Amino acid sequence: MKHRLFLAINLPQTLHAPLIKLQTDLQKLGVSVDWEKPERTHMVLNYLGKVEHASLSALQGSFFATARQFQPFNLNLQFLETLYQRHEQSLIYLAPSGQIDALKALQKEFTKIVSKEFKIPQPMRFLPHFTIGQIAKIDPVFTKHVID
């Protein structure tokens, strides 16, 4: 049996209420957006794809061992941003600030484990963000106008 997996950092529960307020305020712009529920909002560090059930323990052990090598670090939600995609849903996301170098170092170590030990290809670029919504693909010109 295979599981579709990814490594992620959940949005802290203390930020759920402010996120709901932000999403409510953004709804007033009149754009059709599929909003992410706060309890499902997360920052993906690595996408693993479909992984055999038998590999889960080894993956988990490697990730926990790696994470224990890092000191805790702090991130803040710094700004609201969009990622325009002409042929797919455009994203609305919150970008973090704070100890980004520590976050990127952790993600880089996870990438080494995933790509070298488990032979799962990884993207070359890591864009730290919490996706909070996807703009419904209606009219690319209108969507681009709203985003700008």
C-alpha positions in Angstrom: 0.0 0.0 0.0 1.3 3.5 -0.9 0.7 6.7 0.9 0.9 10.2 -0.6 3.2 12.1 1.8 5.0 15.3 2.3 7.0 16.9 5.2 5.4 20.1 6.5 5.2 22.6 9.3 1.7 23.3 10.5 0.4 26.8 11.0 0.4 27.4 14.8 -3.1 27.3 16.3 -2.6 30.8 17.8 -2.7 32.1 14.2 -5.9 30.4 13.2 -8.2 33.3 14.3 -6.1 36.0 12.7 -6.0 34.0 9.5 -9.8 33.7 9.4 -10.0 37.5 9.9 -7.6 38.0 7.0 -9.4 35.6 4.7 -12.7 37.3 5.6 -11.2 40.7 4.8 -9.8 39.5 1.5 -13.2 38.0 0.5 -14.5 41.6 0.3 -12.4 42.1 -2.8 -15.0 40.0 -4.7 -12.5 37.5 -6.2 -13.5 33.8 -6.3 -11.0 32.1 -3.9 -10.9 28.6 -2.5 -9.8 29.3 1.0 -7.6 26.8 3.0 -9.0 26.0 6.4 -6.7 27.3 9.1 -6.3 23.8 10.7 -5.1 22.5 7.3 -2.7 25.4 6.6 0.9 24.3 6.5 4.3 25.0 4.9 5.5 22.1 2.7 9.2 21.4 3.2 9.5 18.4 0.9 7.0 16.5 -1.2 7.6 12.7 -1.0 5.0 11.5 -3.5 3.6 8.0 -3.1 5.7 6.1 -0.6 5.4 2.4 0.2 4.0 1.6 3.6 7.1 -0.5 4.4 9.3 2.6 4.0 7.5 4.8 6.5 9.4 3.8 9.6 12.8 4.3 8.0 11.7 7.7 6.6 10.3 8.8 9.9 13.4 7.7 11.8 15.7 9.6 9.4 13.6 12.8 9.6 13.4 12.7 13.4 17.1 12.1 13.8 17.8 15.0 11.4 15.3 17.4 13.1 16.9 16.7 16.5 20.2 18.1 15.2 18.7 21.5 14.8 18.0 24.1 17.5 14.4 25.4 17.7 13.9 28.5 15.5 11.3 31.2 15.2 9.3 32.3 12.2 6.9 35.2 11.8 4.3 35.7 9.1 5.7 38.8 7.4 3.6 39.6 4.3 0.8 38.5 2.0 1.9 37.5 -1.5 0.5 35.9 -4.6 1.9 33.5 -7.1 0.2 34.1 -10.5 -0.1 31.1 -12.7 -1.7 31.7 -16.1 -2.9 28.1 -16.7 -3.4 26.9 -13.1 -5.0 28.3 -10.0 -3.0 31.3 -8.7 -2.0 31.1 -5.0 -2.4 33.5 -2.2 0.1 32.9 0.6 1.7 34.2 3.7 5.5 34.4 3.6 7.5 34.0 6.7 10.4 36.1 8.1 12.6 35.4 11.1 15.2 32.7 11.1 14.8 31.8 7.5 18.3 30.5 7.2 17.7 27.9 9.9 14.5 26.9 8.1 16.3 26.6 4.7 19.1 24.6 6.4 16.6 22.1 7.9 14.8 21.8 4.5 18.1 21.2 2.8 19.0 18.4 5.1 15.6 16.8 4.6 16.1 17.1 0.8 19.4 15.2 1.1 17.6 12.4 2.9 14.7 12.3 0.5 16.8 12.4 -2.7 19.9 10.4 -1.7 18.7 7.8 0.7 15.2 7.3 -0.7 15.8 8.3 -4.3 12.8 10.6 -4.4 13.5 13.6 -6.8 13.1 17.0 -5.3 12.6 20.5 -6.8 15.7 22.7 -7.0 14.0 25.7 -5.4 12.4 26.0 -2.0 9.9 28.9 -1.5 8.9 29.0 2.2 5.2 29.9 2.4 1.8 29.0 3.9 -0.8 28.8 1.1 -4.0 30.3 2.4 -6.1 30.2 -0.7 -6.2 29.5 -4.5 -7.8 32.0 -6.8 -10.3 30.2 -9.0 -9.2 30.2 -12.7 -11.9 32.4 -14.3 -10.3 34.9 -16.6 -6.5 35.2 -16.6 -6.6 38.9 -17.4 -9.0 39.6 -14.5 -7.0 37.4 -12.1 -3.8 39.2 -13.1 -5.4 42.6 -12.6 -6.7 41.7 -9.1 -3.3 40.3 -8.1 -1.4 43.3 -9.3 
